[in-house]
Amino acid sequence: MGSWNFAHRPFRDDRPLYAASAILFLAGAVLLVANVRLFTSYRRDVADVRAEIAALEARQNGADARARDARAALSSYRLSALADESRELARVVAERRFSWTGLLARLERTLPSDVGIQRLQPQFDKDGHVALDLQLVGRSREAVVPTIAALTKDPAFSAVGLRNESQPEGNTADPFQFQIVSRYDPDAKSEEATAAEKPAKKAGRPAEKKPARPAPGKPLRPAAPRPGLRTPGKGTP
């Protein structure tokens, strides 16, 4: 019986190869999709972590800023408290060092003879400065101007001002009252006193000539006798 094979090439069955290729292609596609999903999830997680890191850094920066502000406020509070304590200490020292006798003696020298002191009240501020509140009495209203002028001339009193005055009613024997306020500095000195205290320049004195000493080995010459004086000699009683 004859063979009727008209094929130019031998027959090969490629269906298993195609099936394997299709399976591999499908597996590769599945793996690619899985990798894309994993990559997308990774990027999303990384973005979330970066956002959390940025939020934590922002919180840390805010906490550092608040800590700096708190330290600055604490230091300023300590400085202000220390300044207040120093001012209070200066006021206490000024009160302790205040001399009532010196003030009364200065007022006695400064005020006019027809003006008397009815009330005297010093006030000390936190810097140690003294303000005086003087309640004075005089014979009439004409005593106000000389009193202010006398206090103004004294360098210890500054910023002298009239606060109020009280005129007695009718023909009563009550004296005229007026109130004066002033700054008081017992250490203040006038320009004349300051100029007088400056040391004057001392004039140069000529140097005194010391007697020359004789050279060693030479005898001293006797001094010449003064005229009218007798020098004792031989035969003089």
ZIJOFEN-V868303 format. One record per backbone hydrogen bond with DSSP energy under -1.0 kcal/mol. CO is the residue of the C=O (numbers start at 1). NH is the residue of the N-H. If there is no record, write none. Layout:
((CO	NH) (CO	NH))
This chain:
((14	18) (15	19) (16	20) (17	21) (18	22) (19	23) (20	24) (21	25) (22	26) (23	27) (24	28) (25	29) (26	30) (27	31) (28	32) (29	33) (30	34) (31	35) (32	36) (33	37) (34	38) (35	39) (36	40) (37	41) (38	42) (39	43) (40	44) (41	45) (42	46) (43	47) (44	48) (45	49) (46	50) (47	51) (48	52) (49	53) (50	54) (51	55) (52	56) (53	57) (54	58) (55	59) (56	60) (57	61) (58	62) (59	63) (60	64) (61	65) (62	66) (63	67) (64	68) (65	69) (66	70) (67	71) (68	72) (69	73) (70	74) (71	75) (72	76) (73	77) (74	78) (75	79) (76	80) (77	81) (78	82) (79	83) (80	84) (81	85) (82	86) (83	87) (84	88) (85	89) (86	90) (87	91) (88	92) (89	93) (90	94) (91	95) (92	96) (93	97) (99	103) (100	104) (101	105) (102	106) (103	107) (104	108) (105	109) (106	110) (107	111) (112	115) (116	137) (119	135) (121	133) (123	131) (125	128) (129	125) (130	184) (131	123) (132	182) (133	121) (134	180) (135	118) (135	119) (136	178) (137	116) (138	176) (140	143) (141	144) (143	147) (144	148) (145	149) (146	150) (147	151) (148	152) (149	153) (150	154) (154	157) (156	185) (158	183) (161	181) (164	179) (166	177) (176	138) (177	166) (178	136) (179	163) (180	134) (181	161) (182	132) (183	158) (185	188) (190	194) (191	195) (192	196) (193	197) (215	218) (226	229) (233	236))
